[in-house]
Amino acid sequence: MKNFFEQVLKRSSYGNAFLKNKPLPKKYYRFPLCNIAKDCLLKNKIQLPILKKNFTSKNKLHPLHQIQELGYDLQNSFDDITINKTVNKKIWKWANSWDLKNPMIKIHNQKPGQMFPFHLDAVSKYTELYSIKAEYLQKKIRRIFVFLEDYSPGQIVMVGNTRIKDWKKGDVLWFDWYNVPHGTANLGRKNRPMLVITGENTPAFEKLIKK
């Protein structure tokens, strides 16, 4: 029987290339994308998360189960906090400038020694938040990643079979995240904080990506 990761990999048109360690088409990686209102983000004082809530999910293909199947403790993967209108108004306003409808905004921090093995996202928190069906995700939901600090040696971000590195604070990573396996690790000496924005696609966002 295939494990959870192998099951969810079926939905990806890049699955075979990933398993055979082939480079995925470059058009799916755009890095850095641009710096919308970069100063607004960088002037904000970011409070890094210290503790992470326990993850639970009824979805068997959730990354939680993909990771636990390896015998790995998700508590050693990363810390995160959710940003909203009342927690940090400036970051909320900046994140909404990306023209993604109904955004869900998080700070994802990976401390030295933490690792999140290859996985594919189920985005169950987003589907629960906005009460949408899973099949809607693949067609409409997009996600961007904003680095909050400069790259430091030992910080690893893998998108498919491509390693992303040497980013600068405020750089933005965009890729076909719902279909491409990805994972992160930190064997360095510094925290690796990242802002993650998830939301529904819009014509304005598509226009931005095409730039």
Contacts in CASP RR format, 6 or more apart in sequence:
PFRMAT RR
TARGET T0000
AUTHOR 0000-0000-0000
METHOD contacts of the structure
MODEL  1
MKNFFEQVLKRSSYGNAFLKNKPLPKKYYRFPLCNIAKDCLLKNKIQLPI
LKKNFTSKNKLHPLHQIQELGYDLQNSFDDITINKTVNKKIWKWANSWDL
KNPMIKIHNQKPGQMFPFHLDAVSKYTELYSIKAEYLQKKIRRIFVFLED
YSPGQIVMVGNTRIKDWKKGDVLWFDWYNVPHGTANLGRKNRPMLVITGE
NTPAFEKLIKK
3 66 0 8 1.000
3 69 0 8 1.000
4 60 0 8 1.000
4 61 0 8 1.000
4 65 0 8 1.000
4 66 0 8 1.000
4 69 0 8 1.000
5 66 0 8 1.000
5 69 0 8 1.000
5 118 0 8 1.000
5 119 0 8 1.000
5 120 0 8 1.000
5 181 0 8 1.000
7 61 0 8 1.000
8 61 0 8 1.000
8 66 0 8 1.000
8 120 0 8 1.000
8 122 0 8 1.000
9 15 0 8 1.000
9 18 0 8 1.000
9 19 0 8 1.000
9 120 0 8 1.000
9 181 0 8 1.000
11 120 0 8 1.000
11 138 0 8 1.000
11 179 0 8 1.000
12 18 0 8 1.000
12 120 0 8 1.000
12 179 0 8 1.000
12 180 0 8 1.000
12 181 0 8 1.000
13 179 0 8 1.000
14 24 0 8 1.000
14 28 0 8 1.000
14 160 0 8 1.000
14 176 0 8 1.000
14 179 0 8 1.000
14 180 0 8 1.000
14 181 0 8 1.000
15 181 0 8 1.000
17 23 0 8 1.000
17 24 0 8 1.000
17 161 0 8 1.000
18 24 0 8 1.000
18 160 0 8 1.000
18 161 0 8 1.000
18 180 0 8 1.000
18 181 0 8 1.000
21 161 0 8 1.000
22 161 0 8 1.000
23 161 0 8 1.000
23 162 0 8 1.000
24 159 0 8 1.000
24 160 0 8 1.000
24 161 0 8 1.000
24 162 0 8 1.000
24 180 0 8 1.000
28 175 0 8 1.000
28 176 0 8 1.000
28 180 0 8 1.000
29 159 0 8 1.000
29 162 0 8 1.000
29 164 0 8 1.000
29 175 0 8 1.000
30 173 0 8 1.000
30 174 0 8 1.000
30 175 0 8 1.000
30 209 0 8 1.000
31 164 0 8 1.000
31 167 0 8 1.000
31 171 0 8 1.000
31 172 0 8 1.000
31 173 0 8 1.000
31 174 0 8 1.000
31 175 0 8 1.000
32 167 0 8 1.000
32 168 0 8 1.000
32 170 0 8 1.000
32 171 0 8 1.000
32 172 0 8 1.000
32 173 0 8 1.000
33 144 0 8 1.000
33 172 0 8 1.000
33 173 0 8 1.000
33 174 0 8 1.000
33 209 0 8 1.000
34 172 0 8 1.000
34 208 0 8 1.000
34 211 0 8 1.000
35 170 0 8 1.000
35 171 0 8 1.000
35 172 0 8 1.000
36 94 0 8 1.000
36 97 0 8 1.000
36 98 0 8 1.000
36 172 0 8 1.000
36 208 0 8 1.000
37 94 0 8 1.000
37 97 0 8 1.000
38 170 0 8 1.000
40 90 0 8 1.000
40 93 0 8 1.000
40 94 0 8 1.000
41 91 0 8 1.000
41 94 0 8 1.000
41 146 0 8 1.000
41 148 0 8 1.000
41 170 0 8 1.000
41 195 0 8 1.000
42 169 0 8 1.000
42 170 0 8 1.000
44 88 0 8 1.000
44 90 0 8 1.000
44 91 0 8 1.000
44 94 0 8 1.000
46 91 0 8 1.000
46 107 0 8 1.000
46 148 0 8 1.000
46 193 0 8 1.000
47 81 0 8 1.000
48 79 0 8 1.000
48 107 0 8 1.000
48 109 0 8 1.000
48 191 0 8 1.000
48 193 0 8 1.000
49 79 0 8 1.000
49 80 0 8 1.000
49 81 0 8 1.000
49 107 0 8 1.000
49 109 0 8 1.000
50 79 0 8 1.000
51 79 0 8 1.000
52 75 0 8 1.000
52 78 0 8 1.000
52 79 0 8 1.000
52 80 0 8 1.000
54 75 0 8 1.000
55 64 0 8 1.000
55 74 0 8 1.000
56 64 0 8 1.000
57 64 0 8 1.000
57 65 0 8 1.000
57 122 0 8 1.000
57 124 0 8 1.000
58 124 0 8 1.000
59 65 0 8 1.000
59 122 0 8 1.000
59 124 0 8 1.000
61 120 0 8 1.000
61 122 0 8 1.000
62 122 0 8 1.000
62 124 0 8 1.000
63 116 0 8 1.000
63 119 0 8 1.000
63 120 0 8 1.000
63 121 0 8 1.000
63 122 0 8 1.000
64 74 0 8 1.000
66 117 0 8 1.000
66 119 0 8 1.000
66 120 0 8 1.000
67 74 0 8 1.000
67 77 0 8 1.000
67 116 0 8 1.000
67 117 0 8 1.000
67 119 0 8 1.000
68 74 0 8 1.000
70 117 0 8 1.000
72 115 0 8 1.000
72 117 0 8 1.000
76 113 0 8 1.000
76 114 0 8 1.000
76 115 0 8 1.000
77 110 0 8 1.000
77 114 0 8 1.000
77 115 0 8 1.000
77 116 0 8 1.000
78 108 0 8 1.000
78 109 0 8 1.000
78 110 0 8 1.000
78 111 0 8 1.000
78 114 0 8 1.000
78 116 0 8 1.000
78 184 0 8 1.000
79 108 0 8 1.000
79 109 0 8 1.000
79 110 0 8 1.000
79 111 0 8 1.000
79 114 0 8 1.000
80 106 0 8 1.000
80 107 0 8 1.000
80 108 0 8 1.000
80 109 0 8 1.000
81 87 0 8 1.000
81 106 0 8 1.000
81 107 0 8 1.000
82 104 0 8 1.000
82 105 0 8 1.000
82 106 0 8 1.000
83 91 0 8 1.000
83 92 0 8 1.000
83 95 0 8 1.000
83 105 0 8 1.000
83 106 0 8 1.000
83 107 0 8 1.000
83 195 0 8 1.000
84 92 0 8 1.000
84 105 0 8 1.000
85 92 0 8 1.000
91 105 0 8 1.000
91 195 0 8 1.000
92 105 0 8 1.000
95 103 0 8 1.000
95 105 0 8 1.000
95 195 0 8 1.000
95 197 0 8 1.000
96 103 0 8 1.000
98 144 0 8 1.000
98 197 0 8 1.000
98 205 0 8 1.000
98 208 0 8 1.000
99 202 0 8 1.000
99 204 0 8 1.000
99 205 0 8 1.000
99 208 0 8 1.000
100 142 0 8 1.000
100 144 0 8 1.000
100 197 0 8 1.000
100 198 0 8 1.000
100 199 0 8 1.000
100 200 0 8 1.000
100 201 0 8 1.000
100 202 0 8 1.000
100 205 0 8 1.000
101 199 0 8 1.000
101 200 0 8 1.000
101 201 0 8 1.000
101 202 0 8 1.000
102 130 0 8 1.000
102 199 0 8 1.000
102 200 0 8 1.000
103 197 0 8 1.000
103 198 0 8 1.000
103 199 0 8 1.000
104 125 0 8 1.000
104 126 0 8 1.000
104 129 0 8 1.000
104 197 0 8 1.000
104 198 0 8 1.000
104 199 0 8 1.000
105 195 0 8 1.000
105 196 0 8 1.000
105 197 0 8 1.000
105 198 0 8 1.000
106 195 0 8 1.000
106 196 0 8 1.000
106 198 0 8 1.000
107 148 0 8 1.000
107 193 0 8 1.000
107 194 0 8 1.000
107 195 0 8 1.000
107 196 0 8 1.000
108 193 0 8 1.000
108 194 0 8 1.000
108 195 0 8 1.000
108 196 0 8 1.000
109 191 0 8 1.000
109 192 0 8 1.000
109 193 0 8 1.000
109 194 0 8 1.000
110 116 0 8 1.000
110 155 0 8 1.000
110 184 0 8 1.000
110 185 0 8 1.000
110 186 0 8 1.000
110 191 0 8 1.000
110 192 0 8 1.000
110 193 0 8 1.000
110 194 0 8 1.000
111 186 0 8 1.000
111 191 0 8 1.000
111 192 0 8 1.000
112 186 0 8 1.000
112 187 0 8 1.000
112 188 0 8 1.000
112 189 0 8 1.000
112 190 0 8 1.000
112 191 0 8 1.000
113 185 0 8 1.000
113 186 0 8 1.000
113 187 0 8 1.000
113 188 0 8 1.000
114 185 0 8 1.000
114 186 0 8 1.000
115 184 0 8 1.000
115 185 0 8 1.000
115 186 0 8 1.000
116 183 0 8 1.000
116 184 0 8 1.000
116 185 0 8 1.000
117 183 0 8 1.000
118 158 0 8 1.000
118 160 0 8 1.000
118 181 0 8 1.000
118 182 0 8 1.000
118 183 0 8 1.000
119 181 0 8 1.000
119 182 0 8 1.000
119 183 0 8 1.000
120 178 0 8 1.000
120 179 0 8 1.000
120 180 0 8 1.000
120 181 0 8 1.000
120 182 0 8 1.000
121 143 0 8 1.000
121 177 0 8 1.000
121 178 0 8 1.000
122 134 0 8 1.000
123 137 0 8 1.000
123 141 0 8 1.000
123 178 0 8 1.000
123 198 0 8 1.000
126 132 0 8 1.000
126 137 0 8 1.000
126 141 0 8 1.000
126 198 0 8 1.000
126 199 0 8 1.000
127 133 0 8 1.000
127 134 0 8 1.000
127 137 0 8 1.000
137 178 0 8 1.000
138 178 0 8 1.000
138 179 0 8 1.000
140 200 0 8 1.000
140 201 0 8 1.000
141 178 0 8 1.000
141 198 0 8 1.000
141 199 0 8 1.000
141 200 0 8 1.000
141 201 0 8 1.000
142 174 0 8 1.000
142 198 0 8 1.000
142 199 0 8 1.000
142 200 0 8 1.000
142 201 0 8 1.000
142 205 0 8 1.000
143 177 0 8 1.000
143 178 0 8 1.000
143 196 0 8 1.000
143 197 0 8 1.000
143 198 0 8 1.000
143 199 0 8 1.000
144 172 0 8 1.000
144 173 0 8 1.000
144 174 0 8 1.000
144 196 0 8 1.000
144 197 0 8 1.000
145 172 0 8 1.000
145 173 0 8 1.000
145 174 0 8 1.000
145 194 0 8 1.000
145 195 0 8 1.000
145 196 0 8 1.000
146 170 0 8 1.000
146 171 0 8 1.000
146 172 0 8 1.000
146 173 0 8 1.000
146 194 0 8 1.000
146 195 0 8 1.000
146 196 0 8 1.000
146 197 0 8 1.000
147 167 0 8 1.000
147 168 0 8 1.000
147 169 0 8 1.000
147 170 0 8 1.000
147 171 0 8 1.000
147 172 0 8 1.000
147 173 0 8 1.000
147 193 0 8 1.000
147 194 0 8 1.000
148 169 0 8 1.000
148 170 0 8 1.000
148 193 0 8 1.000
148 194 0 8 1.000
148 195 0 8 1.000
149 169 0 8 1.000
149 190 0 8 1.000
149 191 0 8 1.000
149 192 0 8 1.000
149 193 0 8 1.000
150 167 0 8 1.000
150 168 0 8 1.000
150 169 0 8 1.000
151 165 0 8 1.000
151 166 0 8 1.000
151 167 0 8 1.000
151 168 0 8 1.000
152 188 0 8 1.000
152 189 0 8 1.000
152 190 0 8 1.000
152 192 0 8 1.000
153 188 0 8 1.000
153 189 0 8 1.000
154 186 0 8 1.000
154 187 0 8 1.000
154 188 0 8 1.000
155 165 0 8 1.000
155 185 0 8 1.000
155 186 0 8 1.000
155 188 0 8 1.000
155 190 0 8 1.000
155 192 0 8 1.000
156 163 0 8 1.000
156 165 0 8 1.000
156 183 0 8 1.000
156 184 0 8 1.000
156 185 0 8 1.000
156 186 0 8 1.000
156 187 0 8 1.000
157 163 0 8 1.000
157 164 0 8 1.000
157 165 0 8 1.000
157 173 0 8 1.000
157 182 0 8 1.000
157 183 0 8 1.000
157 184 0 8 1.000
158 164 0 8 1.000
158 182 0 8 1.000
158 183 0 8 1.000
158 184 0 8 1.000
159 173 0 8 1.000
159 175 0 8 1.000
159 177 0 8 1.000
159 180 0 8 1.000
159 182 0 8 1.000
160 180 0 8 1.000
160 181 0 8 1.000
160 182 0 8 1.000
164 173 0 8 1.000
167 173 0 8 1.000
174 209 0 8 1.000
175 182 0 8 1.000
184 192 0 8 1.000
186 192 0 8 1.000
END
